[in-house]
Protein backbone atom coordinates (compact mmCIF):
# COMPACT_ATOMS: atom_id res chain seq x y z
CA UNK A 1 0.00 0.00 0.00
CA UNK A 2 1.32 3.44 -0.93
CA UNK A 3 1.11 5.95 1.89
CA UNK A 4 -0.33 9.27 0.77
CA UNK A 5 2.49 11.81 0.37
CA UNK A 6 2.33 14.96 2.45
CA UNK A 7 1.38 18.19 0.73
CA UNK A 8 4.94 19.55 1.13
CA UNK A 9 6.24 16.55 -0.84
CA UNK A 10 3.71 17.09 -3.63
CA UNK A 11 4.30 20.83 -3.94
CA UNK A 12 5.57 21.55 -7.47
CA UNK A 13 8.36 23.73 -6.12
CA UNK A 14 9.72 20.85 -4.02
CA UNK A 15 9.47 18.43 -6.96
CA UNK A 16 11.25 20.82 -9.34
CA UNK A 17 13.96 21.56 -6.78
CA UNK A 18 14.55 17.87 -6.12
CA UNK A 19 14.76 16.96 -9.81
CA UNK A 20 17.06 19.91 -10.64
CA UNK A 21 19.39 18.91 -7.80
CA UNK A 22 19.40 15.17 -8.58
CA UNK A 23 19.42 15.36 -12.38
CA UNK A 24 21.47 18.45 -13.19
CA UNK A 25 23.18 19.35 -9.90
CA UNK A 26 21.42 22.74 -9.99
CA UNK A 27 19.83 24.32 -6.93
CA UNK A 28 17.24 27.11 -7.02
CA UNK A 29 18.62 30.20 -5.32
CA UNK A 30 15.33 31.87 -4.39
CA UNK A 31 11.68 31.73 -5.26
CA UNK A 32 10.41 34.78 -7.11
CA UNK A 33 7.23 36.44 -5.88
CA UNK A 34 4.14 36.43 -8.05
CA UNK A 35 4.56 40.18 -8.61
CA UNK A 36 7.89 39.62 -10.39
CA UNK A 37 7.36 38.90 -14.08
CA UNK A 38 10.60 37.54 -15.55
CA UNK A 39 11.45 37.64 -19.24
CA UNK A 40 11.28 34.16 -20.74
CA UNK A 41 12.17 33.43 -24.34
CA UNK A 42 11.63 29.66 -24.25
CA UNK A 43 8.55 27.65 -23.40
CA UNK A 44 8.34 23.90 -22.91
CA UNK A 45 5.21 21.77 -22.48
CA UNK A 46 4.54 18.13 -21.68
CA UNK A 47 1.17 16.51 -21.04
CA UNK A 48 0.14 13.26 -19.43
CA UNK A 49 -2.89 11.00 -19.43
CA UNK A 50 -3.96 8.09 -17.27
CA UNK A 51 -6.22 8.02 -14.22
CA UNK A 52 -6.08 11.81 -14.49
CA UNK A 53 -4.80 14.19 -17.17
CA UNK A 54 -2.69 17.29 -17.00
CA UNK A 55 0.02 19.44 -18.47
CA UNK A 56 3.32 20.78 -17.16
CA UNK A 57 4.72 23.96 -18.70
CA UNK A 58 8.02 25.74 -18.20
CA UNK A 59 9.11 29.23 -19.22
CA UNK A 60 12.80 30.06 -19.06
CA UNK A 61 15.59 32.12 -20.56
CA UNK A 62 18.05 30.79 -23.13
CA UNK A 63 20.72 31.31 -20.46
CA UNK A 64 19.01 28.84 -18.14
CA UNK A 65 18.61 26.32 -20.98
CA UNK A 66 22.31 26.61 -21.91
CA UNK A 67 23.37 26.16 -18.27
CA UNK A 68 21.06 23.16 -18.03
CA UNK A 69 22.56 21.65 -21.20
CA UNK A 70 26.08 22.18 -19.86
CA UNK A 71 25.20 20.50 -16.57
CA UNK A 72 22.99 17.73 -17.91
CA UNK A 73 24.63 16.93 -21.26
CA UNK A 74 28.13 18.33 -20.84
CA UNK A 75 27.51 20.82 -23.67
CA UNK A 76 30.03 23.60 -24.27
CA UNK A 77 27.87 26.77 -24.33
CA UNK A 78 30.14 28.30 -26.98
CA UNK A 79 29.61 25.35 -29.32
CA UNK A 80 27.49 26.03 -32.42
CA UNK A 81 25.23 23.10 -31.49
CA UNK A 82 24.58 24.42 -27.96
CA UNK A 83 21.16 25.85 -28.93
CA UNK A 84 19.85 22.43 -30.04
CA UNK A 85 21.38 20.79 -26.99
CA UNK A 86 19.71 23.33 -24.70
CA UNK A 87 16.29 22.45 -26.14
CA UNK A 88 17.08 18.73 -25.73
CA UNK A 89 18.04 19.39 -22.12
CA UNK A 90 14.77 21.26 -21.54
CA UNK A 91 12.79 18.35 -23.01
CA UNK A 92 14.62 15.90 -20.73
CA UNK A 93 14.02 18.09 -17.68
CA UNK A 94 10.29 18.35 -18.46
CA UNK A 95 10.06 14.59 -18.96
CA UNK A 96 11.73 13.81 -15.64
CA UNK A 97 9.81 16.45 -13.65
CA UNK A 98 6.48 15.30 -15.13
CA UNK A 99 7.25 11.66 -14.38
CA UNK A 100 8.25 12.53 -10.84
CA UNK A 101 5.14 14.69 -10.43
CA UNK A 102 2.67 11.96 -11.40
CA UNK A 103 4.35 9.25 -9.34
CA UNK A 104 4.68 11.54 -6.31
CA UNK A 105 1.04 12.59 -6.47
CA UNK A 106 -0.57 9.37 -7.69
CA UNK A 107 1.73 6.56 -6.59
CA UNK A 108 3.85 4.07 -8.46
CA UNK A 109 1.02 1.69 -9.36
CA UNK A 110 -0.97 4.13 -11.49
CA UNK A 111 -0.06 4.01 -15.20
CA UNK A 112 0.42 7.29 -17.05
CA UNK A 113 1.38 8.09 -20.63
CA UNK A 114 3.59 11.13 -21.11
CA UNK A 115 3.60 13.08 -24.35
CA UNK A 116 6.78 14.03 -26.15
CA UNK A 117 7.92 17.35 -24.64
CA UNK A 118 7.81 20.35 -26.97
CA UNK A 119 10.17 23.33 -26.60
CA UNK A 120 9.73 26.47 -28.68
CA UNK A 121 10.62 30.14 -28.82
CA UNK A 122 8.16 32.23 -26.85
CA UNK A 123 7.43 35.84 -27.73
CA UNK A 124 4.82 36.61 -25.09
CA UNK A 125 5.38 36.81 -21.35
CA UNK A 126 4.53 33.82 -19.16
CA UNK A 127 1.17 33.95 -17.43
CA UNK A 128 0.78 35.83 -14.19
CA UNK A 129 0.14 33.07 -11.72
CA UNK A 130 -0.29 32.88 -8.00
CA UNK A 131 2.31 30.77 -6.24
CA UNK A 132 0.84 27.59 -4.86
CA UNK A 133 1.18 23.83 -5.00
CA UNK A 134 0.92 23.84 -8.83
CA UNK A 135 3.17 26.77 -9.72
CA UNK A 136 6.61 28.00 -8.87
CA UNK A 137 8.83 30.86 -9.96
CA UNK A 138 12.49 30.57 -9.07
CA UNK A 139 15.98 31.77 -9.84
CA UNK A 140 18.25 28.90 -10.93
CA UNK A 141 21.88 29.56 -11.89
CA UNK A 142 21.06 33.28 -11.90
CA UNK A 143 18.20 32.88 -14.40
CA UNK A 144 14.42 33.08 -13.84
CA UNK A 145 12.37 29.92 -14.43
CA UNK A 146 8.61 29.39 -14.12
CA UNK A 147 6.84 26.02 -13.88
CA UNK A 148 3.05 25.61 -13.96
CA UNK A 149 1.08 22.36 -13.65
CA UNK A 150 -2.55 22.23 -14.79
CA UNK A 151 -4.75 19.25 -14.20
CA UNK A 152 -7.55 18.87 -16.77
N, C-alpha and C positions, 0 to 999 in steps of 0.2 A: 504494500500500500504506500502510495506517495503522500508524505505529509504536505499540507498546503503551505507554500512559501509565505513568509511574512511580507507585508506590503513594502518594506524597505528593500527587500531582495528583488521585488518585481518592478521597482521604480526604474523607468527607462534610463535615467541618469546613472544609476548604479550598474545597470547592465552594460551601458556604453563604456563607462569607466573601466569595468572589469575586462571587457573584450579588448579595448585599446591597450591596457596594460599587459594582458597575457599574449595577445597576438602581435602587437607592434612595439611593445615596450614604450608606449607613450602614455603620459599621465595628464589628465586635464589640470590646468593651473587653477582656474576659478570658473564658477558658473556665472554667466552673464544674466543680468536682470531682464525681465520682459520689456522694459522700456528701452533697452539698448537694441538697436536694429543693425546688425552687422552686414557689411557688403558680402555677397556670396555669388560667385560667378559660375559655380558648378552645382548641379542638383542630381542626386541619385535616388532611385526608387526601386523597391522590391515589394512584391505582394506575396501573400500566402493564403492557402485554402486548406480546409480540413474541417474539424468540428466547429471551427469559427473561421472567419475570414478577416483579413486586414492588410494594411500597407504600412511600410516603414519608409520614410523619406529623410534625406540628408541634404543640407545646403552647406557648402564650404567654399573656401577660397582655393585658387590653384596652388597657393603656397602650402596649405595644409595637405592637399593631395600629393604634391611633390615630396613633402616630408614623410608622408605615409608610405609612398612608394620606396623611398630610400630606406626606411626602417623595415618595411614588410618584404620588399623584393630585392633590396640591395641596389637599387637604381641610383646611378650618378645623376643628380639633378641637372648637370650641365650637358648631359648626353642628349642628342637630337631625338631619341626615342622616349625621353622622360615623360612627355605629355601622354603618350599612349599607356605607358606603365602606370602613371598616376591614376588614369581612369580604371585600369585593371585593378589597382590596389583599392580604389573606392568600391568597385563591384565586390571584391573579396570581403572587405570590411562590412558592407551591407549584408552579404550572405551570412557571415558569421554572427553578426549582431541579431539578425532576424531569427536565425536558428536558435540562438541562445534565448531570445525573447520568448518564442513559442514554447520551448521546453521548460523554461523557468516558470512561465505562467500557467501552462497546461499539462505539465508532467511529461515524462519520457515515453509513456505508453500511447499517447495520442499521436496519430499520424497526420503530418502536414505536408503539403506540396508547396515548395517555394518557387516563385517565378525566377527567370533570369534577370539579375539586376541591370538596370539601365542608368547610364550616367550621361549627362548632356550639359551643354553650355546653358546658362540661365541668365536671362537679361533682366528679369524683374526681381524685386526684393523677395526674400522669404516671407511667409505669412507672419503677422503679429500674433503670437500665441501666448497663452498664460502658462507659466511653468507649472508642472504637475507631474503625475505619475506617467503620462504619455508624451511628454515633451521635455527637452533639455537644450539649453544654450550654454556653450562652454568655450573656454579658450584652451586650445591644445597646441603645443609647440608655438605659442605666440600668435596663433591664427583662430578666428572665430569659427565655430561649427554649431549647426543646429540640427537636432534630430526630432522628428515628430512621428508618432505611431497613431494610426487611426484604425479602429476596428469597425468593420462594416457588417 
